[in-house]
Amino acid sequence: MIRRKEEMEEIRVSPDYNWFRSTVPLKRIIVDDDDSKVWSLYDSGPKSIRCPIIFLPPVSGTAEVFFQQVLALSGWGYRVISLQYPVYWDLLEFCDGFRKLLDHLQLDKVHLFGASLGGFLAQKFAEVTHKSPRVHSLILCNSFSDTSIFNQTWTANSFWLMPAFMLKKIVLGNFAKGPVDPEMADAIDFMVDRVFDQSALSHEAKEEMYKLYPNARRAHLKTGGNFPYLCRSAEVNLYIQIHLRQFHGTKYAAISPEMVSAVELEVQRTNLSNNSESDGKS
């Protein structure tokens, strides 16, 4: 029990987490007529970037769960925004609120990274805004396309009303049993203390996602559990960087041009030119 408590403190007292809390301010923004609906966000990196990467957390998630991505990616020159959304009881209401937030931040298009429920919401937002696209690219982490994958169907509508100890009990009961490495244990403890996430995806849910996005690039981590962005942050950050690199040198770049080498920019422009010529001939 004492060891478990010590593990819970690992992430909270880590130098990276404390540096994040002391250097990246938490902003609160209201975009709806209802003043109780407050968006909380961390916005780090060059504000001149108009197509940043935005992180959407799991259910009831806090914006700080992506602190390792905020620190690493902004350090490399990317503009990174991590969100914590207010309570919305309707998908269209959420999408409308998110659209208003992007308008408030003067962002026409964005790259979205969604984890679990955050990934589901990212897909729905892209779907709702497809006639006037606001999403330039999607990264989905342990996400799903259909809310019927929830194990606790009978409690789905009551999650927001439950006391914290009940939510934690439900969540902990859904995690895979058996030994996990210390970093994964720390991640679970940190998330349960702040975020009430769903259990790991079933094989059927993963297969459904593969069918929906047959041409999407897949990045598989052998370990990392439900929260790889916490316990395998270096690998996740690398995958994100690889994904965003294809947009360097374009108006949809999430990185400051000063942080991209002249050689890379020239290669990117050449590739774009060649692609344009190929499209014109076809």
Secondary structure as UniProt FT lines:
FT   HELIX           2..12
FT   HELIX           15..23
FT   STRAND          26..29
FT   TURN            35..36
FT   STRAND          39..44
FT   TURN            47..48
FT   STRAND          53..56
FT   TURN            59..60
FT   HELIX           63..66
FT   HELIX           67..75
FT   TURN            76..77
FT   STRAND          80..84
FT   HELIX           91..104
FT   TURN            105..106
FT   STRAND          110..115
FT   HELIX           117..128
FT   TURN            129..131
FT   STRAND          135..141
FT   HELIX           147..149
FT   HELIX           153..161
FT   HELIX           164..174
FT   HELIX           182..194
FT   HELIX           203..212
FT   TURN            214..215
FT   TURN            225..226
FT   HELIX           228..231
FT   HELIX           233..245
FT   TURN            246..249
FT   TURN            251..252
FT   HELIX           257..259
FT   HELIX           262..281
//
